[in-house]
Amino acid sequence: MAFSLRNSSDHGKVGLDIDGGFLAAVITTGGAIRRAASADLPDGLVRDGEVVDPTSLARAIKTFVADHKLPRNVRLGVSNQQIVMRMVELPRIEDAKEREAAVRFQAAEAIAMPLADAVLDYQLIERASVDGAERERIVVVAARKSMIDQVLDAVRTAGLKVDGIDLNAFALVRTLTTPREETDSLGENARVYCHLGGMTNLAIAVGSTCVFTRPLTTSWDADDAEIASSLAEEIRLSIDFHLNLPGARTVADVVLSGPGARREGLLSALDGLIGRPVSVAEPLGALPAHPMGPDEDPHRYTVAAGLALGAAA
């Protein structure tokens, strides 16, 4: 199954986030959360965003779905070192097949991964006139087939049907983008989103369009000062890399999400280390409030909600 960077017309599907530390599922209907559920995952099933014990993970997913009586159709997200995202520029091409051929040709040069071993998708994000010539900016995503197959095998063994695979970064931006930002042009400043879950994931977006993503490697087993310093350094390096890309927009601020965003003292420490304003996002963005039990952490559902929104748009 290939990536699907485009919304489908299906409604009421489950966004399933296999975080590594937990499972989270969200069902949206009409742009609102209808149901949400989560459960802890045992250690060692998923490491750094990759499935390492598909049999045990399948068993955990099957139990989770049965316990919460969830639908069988799901939309998954992925985030790990086996994924590459690049921006390519092409002359304006009207024919879809010609554009796809041109994108694959450019991707073979821009992505350090044999395309025969990868699943690949792309999306046109901007058309502009450069020195009088029409150009297109296209985001291209490639992921190793073996990594995708491991995820699919575990989920299908659990008895689920996978309707699509998205990037966690895209789901993150989809949830946290405000209605005003959705209509902003790509001439606006960029924003960094840093999701602190079982896998730390960074996305840079302009309005509602994700233009850069990478997983981060900060260890959460260190002391607070070391965690803040390491995370700030990775965020700064990611911003520097982004700013060196053609057509990059200035980064205005950094927004934290995920369960780790509530870590005591982290926000104030990062604010002084990054050199840009840092804030903690509303975990479900602008989505209507959803009643949750007192023991529920809404920060677990940010990515799952974005996955569900991608399937139900």
Secondary structure as UniProt FT lines:
FT   STRAND          14..18
FT   STRAND          22..29
FT   TURN            30..31
FT   STRAND          32..40
FT   TURN            43..44
FT   STRAND          46..47
FT   TURN            48..49
FT   STRAND          50..51
FT   HELIX           54..68
FT   STRAND          73..78
FT   TURN            81..82
FT   STRAND          83..91
FT   HELIX           96..110
FT   HELIX           115..117
FT   STRAND          118..130
FT   TURN            131..132
FT   STRAND          133..144
FT   HELIX           145..157
FT   TURN            158..159
FT   STRAND          161..167
FT   HELIX           168..176
FT   HELIX           179..183
FT   TURN            186..187
FT   STRAND          190..196
FT   STRAND          200..206
FT   TURN            207..208
FT   STRAND          209..215
FT   TURN            220..221
FT   HELIX           224..243
FT   TURN            246..247
FT   STRAND          251..257
FT   HELIX           259..262
FT   TURN            264..265
FT   HELIX           266..274
FT   STRAND          278..280
FT   TURN            283..286
FT   TURN            294..295
FT   HELIX           298..301
FT   HELIX           302..312
//
